Amino acid sequence: MNISVKSEYALKAVFDLASQSIAAAPGSAAIPVKIADIARRQRIPQKFLELILAGLKQSGFVDSRRGAEGGYLLARAPESITVGEVLRAVENVKASSRADHNSDPFHEIWSKVDAAVSGVLDQTTFADLARNWREKHIPYVPNWDI
């Protein structure tokens, strides 16, 4: 599956914001994340990230705060944002782009492939991704309290 660089960066930006949200203390207010911090952590050119975040804000995925303590944060809980939603918003895809051709012997199989991929993307939330990443990349330290 090929996705555009813009989509890849949008997914990384939402993932970064979700990770920051999950890492925050439970019950605490979300702290806005500066564009420069997201750009550095995710290795995204800052000017391109600004445009992507503006589009994500317009689509209702992120919110912004102005001022010295400003930045971006998720507009919804990471549990309620799926990878499929973000991809469709960034790519501006409404439905399958494959034409329905009765003469195409592969039409049925491509429809099944599209449905399978959409199923995975629409069932994967950014909270899932952030938790899985954290579990795999933060070393487990056993507690030896007796």
C-alpha positions, 0 to 999 in steps of 0.5 A: 500500500502506498500513501503520500508523504503528506499522509505519512507525516499527518499520521506521525503528527497525530501519533505524536500528539496521541503519545503525548496525551497518553503520557500525561498524568491521568486526569490532568489537562492536556498540554499543547505541544509545540510544532518544533517539538513534533517536527524534531521527534518525527523528523518532519520539515517544520514548514510542511508540518505547519500546513499539515496541522492546519489541515488536521485542525480544519478536519477536526482532529487537532486543536491549537492554542496561541501564545508562549505556552501554546501549541497543538493538541488532539481535539478528541481522545486518541481512543476515538481517532482511527488511522483510517479517518485521518488518511481519508481526511488528508487524502480527501478520499470519499469511497473506493477509487477503483472503477466498477468494470464488469469486464475487469477480472480483478475487480472483485478481488481488488474490492476485497483487498480495499475492504480488508485494508479499510477494516484494519485502518478503521479499527486501529486507533491512535491510542492503540498505536501509542500504547503498543509503541510504548510497550515495545520501546520502553524497557520493562523494569521489574519491581523487586519490592518485598 
